[in-house]
């Protein structure tokens, strides 16, 4: 029983080390980091793989967590992000009286994690929580491109309206402008009648996490208003303790 507990403990150490790593690890690297001999490590890796916790990356010997573990980690991380930014989305809604959103990068798309709209308007923007949107055709996506190290060359720049940016060159210029001023604007580029403005937000370690902003009808959000809100939301998010 004692030997089983010791083996179980070592297996958890291996799994934790793989989960903490920002890049794939080989068995040799794990041996060095955890001071475990090669034969024991081989047995632990085999067991973790057979139980579906880890896998090899492609055809290499580099080890990564499995899809199921990755989903559990992502779900936990996303729930924490939503919890930490909930009050901030409320503030932004009351500041602008427009629906506020929280988005993150998800497989080269914007994934909306949260939305706040406490207005009593008859016509509201649709519930977008859990939905994905293209990166190039809105303010939230532009922020994710600018601060999320997205390769613009690999994006499919589908045209949705006459305002959609479908040129790589033009999109690169737009992203440089976003980085310069700290906020992005979406001008009816995904859907006529809807405009948006968004800013980046970072954690306490100054790591980029996602994007926060608003979206609303174009009749309420003229160019001047969008820039004003962009500056105010940027200040609010920058001064918040996320």
Secondary structure, DSSP 8 states (H G I E B T S, - for coil): -HHHHHHHHHHHHHHHHHHH-SS-B-HHHHHHHHT--HHHHHHHHHHHHHTTSEEESTTSS-EEE-HHHHHHHHHHHHHHHHHHHHHHHHHHHHHHSSEEEEEEE-SSSEEEEEEE-----SS-----TT-EE-STTSHHHHHHHHHTT--GGGS-----STT----HHHHHHHHHHHHHHSEEEEESSSSTTEEEEEEEEE-TT--EEEEEEEEEETTT--HHHHHHHHHHHHHHHHHS--
